[in-house]
């Protein structure tokens, strides 16, 4: 899986870059067919502490997922966004498996009625 990290208006430190790639790389274990993961790290011009935004877009065959999180640190925002994507990938996987089960059940019923 190719991981692209973009940060408009500031430079990402090597430590944050490595941390982000390690966290986002774990998504590949849930779905090996993921091709591209685009990470956007942004700073919001607000007076609150949670002005760091992480947006992650995951692209693969027949799957496009997106998660956005805001937190006080980029590390926390990345961790929460990855967790949200993990939940989305698990949900998509169970949905896909349920679809397969219903197709198999329908096929066996047709064969027995004939």
N, C-alpha and C positions, 0 to 999 in steps of 0.2 A: 504494500500500500504506500502510495506517495503522500507525504505530509508536507503541506505548504503553510508557512507561517507568515502572516502579513501584519505589520504594525504601522499604520499611518501616523506620521508626525512624531515618532520617537524610535529609538533603536533598542532592540531587544538584547538583553545581556545573554551571554553564552549559557549561563546557569539556567535562566528562564527558558531558553530555547531547548536545552537538553531535557528539562523537566517536562515541558509541553510535549515533546516528541515521545518521551517515555510513557506519559499518561495516555496520549492519543493512540499510540501504537498498540495498547492493550485492547482496543476495539476490534482489531483484526482477529483476535481469538474467538470472538463471538460470531463473526461472519468472515470467512476467508476470501469471499468474492468482492470485498470492498476495494475500490481502486484508488480513489482520491479523497483526501481529507484536507479541507481548507480551514485554517484557524485564523481568526481576526482578533487581534488584541487592540483594544481601544481605550483611550482615556476620555472620561466624560468631564465636561466643565461644570461640575456641580460643587456645592459647598459641603456636601456630605462626605463621609469617609468612604462609602462604597461607590467610588467613581471609576473603578476598573471593570471593564466589560470584556468578556470572552465570548465570541460567537464561533461555533463550529458547524461546518457543513460537510456531510459525509455523502459521497456519491459512489454508486455501484450499479451493477445491472439490475434494473427493476426496483431500485431503492434510492431514495433521496431523503436524507434526514437532516434536521437542523435543531440546534439548541443554543440558547443564549443565556448567560448568567452574569450577574453583577455582584461584585464583592469588594472588600477592602484591599485584598491583594490579588494579583494575577494568578498566583498558585491556587488559591481557594476557588477563584472563578473557573479556572481550567478544570479542577477536580470536580466541581459541581456540574459543569457542562458535560464532561465525560460520563459522569454518573447518569445524567438525564439521557444521554445517547445510548448508554448500556440498557436502560429500561426500554427505550424505543426499539432497540434491536431485539431484545428478548420478546417483546410484545409482537413484533413482526414475525419472529420465528414461530411462536406458538400459533399465530394466525395462519401462517403458511402450513404448519403441520395439521391444524384442524381442517383446512381445506383439502389436504391430501386424504385425511381420514374419511371425510364425507364422500369424496370421489370413489374411494375404494369400497365403501359400504354400498353406494348406489350401484356400482358395477356388479357386486356379488348378488344383490337383490334381483337384478335384471336376469342374471344367469339362472337363478333358482326358479323364477316364475315361468321361464320358457320351457 
